């Protein structure tokens, strides 16, 4: 678009010149071929979503906002965190957009930008990953106790029975298991942390 | 004897111990040999991918690389856990679909002396292997105690039939594989419309009210269809519906009691194992009363004669059954 046409549009009330930088940035940073650019705003995703009622924006709205370059609003939205990874939207999307994978990308961006104000969900992911990076295995007991103490102290009395049940039925290990070659895993992960998808 | 590479996943040693124990009971009976990947690591569940992409995929791919190098003669990795199954499958698929992802992941793996070429292994879920490689007839032949009288709701959850990159399942939303296995065990399988609806996933941890509603929908629908028990293939589904059912009850002021167990537990039971050998008793929402609905006794040890197929097409047993049962 020529700059005079842009000026004319902005003068006529358009608040922002269409800038696809954000859309491309998210698309490129998403695993696989995201097909994000192909969204036709049909709304099949939000209509299929079991947790849409609890989202600040439906997935369809998020994709329109990406196109509109509304970075901060998107990264403040709870939508990516409320996504339950059920893939109903994916199999119904006529444009084959990798919707949950786009949500994962947005979570990572929201943490880096530090715009999502509820620390609960990012904390859970970070604690989970912390155990995995140090032991090579997830550690349910450590994760649950840490998470509930920090974020749901009031739920603890109710959860005590369940925790006890998990322990007495031998379903929760009190100590984490460590893989043998944790050093190898750490080397792989620290190398991986220096890499990102840029093309 | 069918031989496979096994990726058990963390929950098999913890919250899904009943799945592990019952699988160990039935694998010999079904003629399945499972060789565990030595020194496998966590798949990252749904958490790591949301933090950092290349580390998340490298974490998954380490398992694929180990599987391919430890078992050059075998190429099928079996995962009993739905989230592990999807993560392994997804890493393999996306590393091929997006070569730059494959390159970066291998750059990271190289730091640990490993390499993975996408497509080197096939990733399959345990249920897929049981129904397609072992087969329904073989399963029927092993049944010693048909589960007649037990009304079961087949509940697959999300991550097995979706997104199904390799088109292994009969349908994205209403697949019939689990129904067929349970019918082969003689159980009375209900038409469960929510068989692939979400259990809440990680929302039980980070947004419990969202999860409670999803749990309530599943449990109440199973009850409306007069199920005695729900049967799943996924440790996350089992954990959410079993362990958080009382929390959901407290939240809604309801009084549901809908036990949920793994399909392998019912297989073990139908193959003549007793409930404690089959992993029963570990569930927090007890399945004891549900099991009392099984009306059959263990059949005497007679050679199993296959039923002749009926001459004319007949409505299925479920349709012929008198109402009110």
HADDOCK unambig.tbl for C-alpha pairs under 7 A between the chains (distance, minus, plus):
assign (segid A and resid 31 and name CA) (segid B and resid 94 and name CA) 6.51 0.50 0.50
assign (segid A and resid 32 and name CA) (segid B and resid 94 and name CA) 4.63 0.50 0.50
assign (segid A and resid 32 and name CA) (segid B and resid 97 and name CA) 5.68 0.50 0.50
assign (segid A and resid 32 and name CA) (segid B and resid 98 and name CA) 5.00 0.50 0.50
assign (segid A and resid 33 and name CA) (segid B and resid 97 and name CA) 6.79 0.50 0.50
assign (segid A and resid 33 and name CA) (segid B and resid 98 and name CA) 6.27 0.50 0.50
assign (segid A and resid 51 and name CA) (segid B and resid 210 and name CA) 6.68 0.50 0.50
assign (segid A and resid 54 and name CA) (segid B and resid 210 and name CA) 6.96 0.50 0.50
assign (segid A and resid 84 and name CA) (segid B and resid 200 and name CA) 6.33 0.50 0.50
assign (segid A and resid 84 and name CA) (segid B and resid 201 and name CA) 5.67 0.50 0.50
assign (segid A and resid 84 and name CA) (segid B and resid 202 and name CA) 6.93 0.50 0.50
assign (segid A and resid 84 and name CA) (segid B and resid 203 and name CA) 6.99 0.50 0.50
assign (segid A and resid 86 and name CA) (segid B and resid 158 and name CA) 5.04 0.50 0.50
assign (segid A and resid 86 and name CA) (segid B and resid 159 and name CA) 6.55 0.50 0.50
assign (segid A and resid 86 and name CA) (segid B and resid 198 and name CA) 5.94 0.50 0.50
assign (segid A and resid 87 and name CA) (segid B and resid 158 and name CA) 6.80 0.50 0.50
assign (segid A and resid 87 and name CA) (segid B and resid 162 and name CA) 5.84 0.50 0.50
assign (segid A and resid 87 and name CA) (segid B and resid 163 and name CA) 6.03 0.50 0.50
assign (segid A and resid 90 and name CA) (segid B and resid 163 and name CA) 6.71 0.50 0.50
assign (segid A and resid 91 and name CA) (segid B and resid 163 and name CA) 6.24 0.50 0.50
assign (segid A and resid 104 and name CA) (segid B and resid 49 and name CA) 6.01 0.50 0.50
assign (segid A and resid 104 and name CA) (segid B and resid 50 and name CA) 4.16 0.50 0.50
assign (segid A and resid 105 and name CA) (segid B and resid 50 and name CA) 6.19 0.50 0.50
assign (segid A and resid 107 and name CA) (segid B and resid 50 and name CA) 5.37 0.50 0.50
assign (segid A and resid 107 and name CA) (segid B and resid 51 and name CA) 6.72 0.50 0.50
assign (segid A and resid 108 and name CA) (segid B and resid 50 and name CA) 5.36 0.50 0.50
assign (segid A and resid 108 and name CA) (segid B and resid 51 and name CA) 4.65 0.50 0.50
assign (segid A and resid 108 and name CA) (segid B and resid 52 and name CA) 6.26 0.50 0.50
assign (segid A and resid 120 and name CA) (segid B and resid 206 and name CA) 6.11 0.50 0.50
assign (segid A and resid 121 and name CA) (segid B and resid 206 and name CA) 5.20 0.50 0.50
assign (segid A and resid 125 and name CA) (segid B and resid 47 and name CA) 4.93 0.50 0.50
assign (segid A and resid 125 and name CA) (segid B and resid 48 and name CA) 6.72 0.50 0.50
assign (segid A and resid 128 and name CA) (segid B and resid 47 and name CA) 6.97 0.50 0.50
assign (segid A and resid 129 and name CA) (segid B and resid 48 and name CA) 5.95 0.50 0.50
assign (segid A and resid 132 and name CA) (segid B and resid 42 and name CA) 6.63 0.50 0.50
assign (segid A and resid 136 and name CA) (segid B and resid 41 and name CA) 4.97 0.50 0.50
assign (segid A and resid 136 and name CA) (segid B and resid 42 and name CA) 5.88 0.50 0.50
assign (segid A and resid 137 and name CA) (segid B and resid 10 and name CA) 6.35 0.50 0.50
assign (segid A and resid 137 and name CA) (segid B and resid 41 and name CA) 5.62 0.50 0.50
assign (segid A and resid 137 and name CA) (segid B and resid 42 and name CA) 4.67 0.50 0.50
assign (segid A and resid 138 and name CA) (segid B and resid 10 and name CA) 6.29 0.50 0.50
assign (segid A and resid 138 and name CA) (segid B and resid 42 and name CA) 6.13 0.50 0.50
assign (segid A and resid 162 and name CA) (segid B and resid 243 and name CA) 6.48 0.50 0.50
assign (segid A and resid 165 and name CA) (segid B and resid 284 and name CA) 6.59 0.50 0.50
assign (segid A and resid 169 and name CA) (segid B and resid 282 and name CA) 5.10 0.50 0.50
assign (segid A and resid 171 and name CA) (segid B and resid 14 and name CA) 4.69 0.50 0.50
assign (segid A and resid 171 and name CA) (segid B and resid 15 and name CA) 4.37 0.50 0.50
assign (segid A and resid 171 and name CA) (segid B and resid 16 and name CA) 6.81 0.50 0.50
assign (segid A and resid 171 and name CA) (segid B and resid 17 and name CA) 6.06 0.50 0.50
assign (segid A and resid 172 and name CA) (segid B and resid 14 and name CA) 4.98 0.50 0.50
assign (segid A and resid 172 and name CA) (segid B and resid 15 and name CA) 5.80 0.50 0.50
assign (segid A and resid 173 and name CA) (segid B and resid 14 and name CA) 6.27 0.50 0.50
assign (segid A and resid 179 and name CA) (segid B and resid 39 and name CA) 5.77 0.50 0.50
assign (segid A and resid 179 and name CA) (segid B and resid 41 and name CA) 6.76 0.50 0.50
assign (segid A and resid 180 and name CA) (segid B and resid 39 and name CA) 6.17 0.50 0.50
assign (segid A and resid 184 and name CA) (segid B and resid 112 and name CA) 4.94 0.50 0.50
assign (segid A and resid 185 and name CA) (segid B and resid 112 and name CA) 6.85 0.50 0.50
assign (segid A and resid 187 and name CA) (segid B and resid 111 and name CA) 5.83 0.50 0.50
assign (segid A and resid 187 and name CA) (segid B and resid 112 and name CA) 5.85 0.50 0.50
assign (segid A and resid 188 and name CA) (segid B and resid 108 and name CA) 5.00 0.50 0.50
assign (segid A and resid 188 and name CA) (segid B and resid 109 and name CA) 5.31 0.50 0.50
assign (segid A and resid 188 and name CA) (segid B and resid 111 and name CA) 5.31 0.50 0.50
assign (segid A and resid 188 and name CA) (segid B and resid 112 and name CA) 5.41 0.50 0.50
assign (segid A and resid 189 and name CA) (segid B and resid 55 and name CA) 5.34 0.50 0.50
assign (segid A and resid 189 and name CA) (segid B and resid 58 and name CA) 6.95 0.50 0.50
assign (segid A and resid 189 and name CA) (segid B and resid 108 and name CA) 6.88 0.50 0.50
assign (segid A and resid 191 and name CA) (segid B and resid 108 and name CA) 5.17 0.50 0.50
assign (segid A and resid 191 and name CA) (segid B and resid 111 and name CA) 6.63 0.50 0.50
assign (segid A and resid 192 and name CA) (segid B and resid 54 and name CA) 5.54 0.50 0.50
assign (segid A and resid 192 and name CA) (segid B and resid 55 and name CA) 4.82 0.50 0.50
assign (segid A and resid 192 and name CA) (segid B and resid 58 and name CA) 6.86 0.50 0.50
assign (segid A and resid 192 and name CA) (segid B and resid 108 and name CA) 4.86 0.50 0.50
assign (segid A and resid 193 and name CA) (segid B and resid 54 and name CA) 6.84 0.50 0.50
assign (segid A and resid 193 and name CA) (segid B and resid 55 and name CA) 5.85 0.50 0.50
assign (segid A and resid 195 and name CA) (segid B and resid 54 and name CA) 6.48 0.50 0.50
assign (segid A and resid 195 and name CA) (segid B and resid 104 and name CA) 6.77 0.50 0.50
assign (segid A and resid 196 and name CA) (segid B and resid 54 and name CA) 6.12 0.50 0.50
assign (segid A and resid 197 and name CA) (segid B and resid 101 and name CA) 6.70 0.50 0.50
